[in-house]
Each structure stands twice: as structure tokens, then as C-alpha cells.
Amino acid sequence: MSLRKSNPFSILHILKKSIVSFKLFLFRNDLKYAAQVFHSDKFHVHNYIPYYVHFFSSLRKKKNRILEIGIGGYDDPKLGGASLRLWKNYFSNSQIFGIDLYDKSQLNQHRIKTFKGSQIDSGFLNQVVSEVETFDIIIDDGSHISSHVIFTFEYLFPFLTPGGFYVIEDLQTSYWEEYNGGFQKEGSSIEYFKGLMDSINSIYIRDKEVNFKFENEIEFFFMRHNILFIKKK
């Protein structure tokens, strides 16, 4: 009778995964470490993590509904989802939702759910809102095309809860023509948000009558390198 030999590589793989899981639990307050483990470009490419920690650390234990637009991995159904797993690990009591043009349902797991559709399809966005209702955090890491960024913001901001955060990543694309952008180009996402910033000072505008979208709904803007945080009142 022959004995089946164990596969040392599979055992080693399981052991490594167990060690990583333990470290993630041990360092669950360390978003930077988790971003490295999950290979999120929010750390090793863009260095957004310090800003996320600044605004999100006080929200970690709350039961948030978090939406990220853009899951990654393009048309490969098994690739992407690094940020979704990052947020699941960091926000231990939150539900994490992701939107992508491609089917990413294979990435679904406990507390993570994905939706397939376009960020500029109002019918699709309405379906997502109908299921989730409201969001505490929305992060746009989608197409980065200026018109898409603006459309999605105007559609979803009303469904952001009071005190919630709307984040737009990779705003460098607003200066690039292939993303409908350009330096000081009307209609670019960066120019749109510059104009929206006037809304928090609208009571001081004397020379003409102006009406701003979301006037009296925005508490503050925080702009750093390629990333913008908007907090709702």
C-alpha cells in the first residue's frame, strides 16, 4: 500500500497565509502595513495612506457603508480588489462595496460586495443606491475622466450621510487631454471642484447672485497631492 505524501509547498503556503493573517490582526490599526500586504497602490504608488489615516482613524470601529468606484484588474475577474480588502481589514465593522465596469463577483466575500456597471450610468447607480441606501464614505478611483468624476460626484453626493467623506483620487488626470482635462480647462474635474469651493464662502460674495450645487452641504475641502477629501456637513 502506497502512502500519499504531503505537499510541503501547500503546507508552506497555508503557514504563510496564517502568519500574514495574524500580523494583519496584530497590526490592524496600521493602515500602512495593511496596504503593503494587500499591494494597494494607495501606498506604494500614490502615498495616500497618511491622509486616509488622518481622516478615517476615528471611524474605524463604526458600522460604515463604504463604496469604492473602480476595483482594478481590468477584465480579469480574479484580479483587483486590493483596496476593498484593505478597507475590510481596517474597518472591522463596516460593509464594503465596489463598482467596476467588469464583473468582479469572484472577489465577493463576507462584508465585501461588488456591482458591475458604469459610474456614469444613472440607472445602474440608482440600483446600487436602492440596495445600499446611503454611504458613509465614497472613494472615486474609477475612470479618472473628468466628466465621469463630476457626473458621479453630483449623482452620489446626495446619498452621502451627514459627516461622511467623498474622496477623489488621482486628480493629476484632470490636467491631461486624454481624460477630458487640461490646465485651467473649463469642465476639468480640478476646475469643477475649485469652483465648488466657493460654495463654503458664498455668503461673502457681494458682486452677483450665484447659486452653487450643494450649497450649505459641504463642511470642508482638503486637497493634497492628487487627492481631494470633501466632508459633508
N, C-alpha and C positions, 0 to 999 in steps of 0.2 A: 504494500500500500504506500503510495507516494504522499508525502506531506506538502501541503501548499505553503510556499514561502511567503512571508510578509513582504510587502513592498516598502523598503526603507524610505523611498522618496515621498510616498504618500504620507507616511508617519511624520517625516520631517516637515512636510507642508502643513499638516494639521498642527504640529507643535508650534511652527512659526506663526500660524494664524491665531493660535491660542495666546501666544506671547503678545502679539500685536493687540488683540482684544483686551488683554489685561492692562497693557500700557495705556490704551485709549480710555479705559475706565479710570485708571490711576491718575492720568493727566487730563481728565475730562474737562477741566477748566481752561486748558491750554489750547486755544483755537489754532495757534501757530503750529503746534505739534500735530494736531489732527489734520490740518491742511497738508502737511508734508506726507502723512501716512496715506491719505486719500488721493494724493497727487493733484490737488486742486491748484489751478493757475492763479487763484486769488492770492496765493503766497509766492510761489517760485517764479511767476512771470510779472504779476502786477503789484505785489506787495500791498494789497488792500486790507490784510488781516488786522493791522493795528487800529484802523478806523472802525472795522466791524466790532472789534473788542470794546472800543470806546463807547459805542452806542448800544451794543447788544448785550453786554455782560450783565446788566441789571434785569434783562428779560429772560435769562436762561431757564429759570425754573417755572416760568409761566406757561399756560396752555395756549401757545400761539398757533395761528394758522399762517404758514409761511409759503409763499409762492415764488418760485424762480422760473423766469422765462428764458428758455434755452438750456437744454440738458447736456448737449455735447455728444461727440461720437458720430455726427452726421448720420448717414443712412444705415450704419451698423447697429442693429437692435440691442446688441450686448455691450456696446461701448457707451461711455458717458456716465453721467450721474455722480461724478465726484463731489460736486457741491451739495447735491441732495443728501448724500451720505454724511458729508461734513456737518450740515445743519441738523440732521437727525442725531448725530453724536453730541453736538454742542447743546441743542435744545432738547433736553431729555423728556419733556412732557408735551412736545409740540407735534402737530401734524404737518408734514412736508409735502408740497405739491409741485409738480414740474410740468411745463408746457414745452412741446417741441414739434417741429414740422413732421418729424419721423416718429414711427411707433416705437416707444421706449418702454412698453408694458413689461418687458422681461426684467426691467430694473425695479419693478414694484416690490415692496416688502412691507413688513409691519411699520406703520407710520409714514410710509412713502407711497405716493400715488402719482402716476403720470397721466397726462392728457395729450392726445395727438391733434394738432391743429395749428393754424397760423395766428400770430399775435395781432394781425390786422384784420381778422375775420370776426366781426362783431357778433355774428350768430354763434360761432364757436366760443368766444369769450363769455357770452351770455349763458351757454351751457355750463361752463366751468363755475361761473358765479352762482348759477341756480343750485349747483351741488354743494359748493363750499360756503356760499352766502357772503361772508366778509373775510378780509385778510388783515393780519396784524403787521406783517412785513411782506413787501413785494420787491423783488430784485429783478431788474431787466438786464439780462446777459444774453439777449436774443440776437436778432439780425444785425443790430447796431446801425441800421439805416435810419437816417434822421426822421423821415416821415413815419416810419414804423414806431420809433421810440415815442414820438409825440402822440400818435394815434393811441397807442397802448396806454400811455400815461393818462390821457384825457378820458379814456374809457374806464380804466380800473381805479383811478384815484378816488372816485366817489364811493367805492366799495372797501376802501381802507378805513380801519377803525380809528376813532379819535385817539391821538397819541401814537399812532402807527408810523412806520417808516416806509418810504418809497425810495429805492436806490437805483440809480442808473450807472452801470459800469461801462468802461471802455469808451469814454466820450471823445477820445482822440479821433475817432472815425468821423465826428461831426465836422472836421476840417478837411476831409477827403472827398473828392468829387464822386468817386465810385460808390460812396454811401450817401449821396444826395447832399453832401456838405461842401464846405469851403470857408475860408477865413472871412468872418463877418458876413457870411452869406445868409440872406433872409430865408427862413424856412429850415435852417440847420438846427439840430437839436440844442446846441450850445446857445445859439441866439434866442431860441424859443424860451429857454429857462432863464436867460439873462432878463428877458422881458417880463417873465413871470415874477422875478424877484422884486419888481416894482410894486407888486400887489401888497407886500407886507408894509409898505410905506405909503399906500395910496391916499391916506388921509392928509398927507402933506403936499399933495400935488394941487397947485393952485391955478395953473395956466389953462387947464382944459378939463372937461368932463371925460373920465375914462372908466371903462368897465373891464375888470380883469376876471379871467376864469379863476374860480376857486378863491376869490377874494374873501378874506377873513377866515379861510380854512387852513392856511399854512402858518405854522409856528416859526419855522426857520429853515434855511438852506445851509448846507455845509459842503463846500467844494474843495476837493484836493485833487492831486494828480490823476486825471482821467476818471474820477468817480464823484458822484453827487448824491448826497443824502437830503431828503426832504421829509420833514416831520410834520404830520398833520396835527392841528390843534385838537 
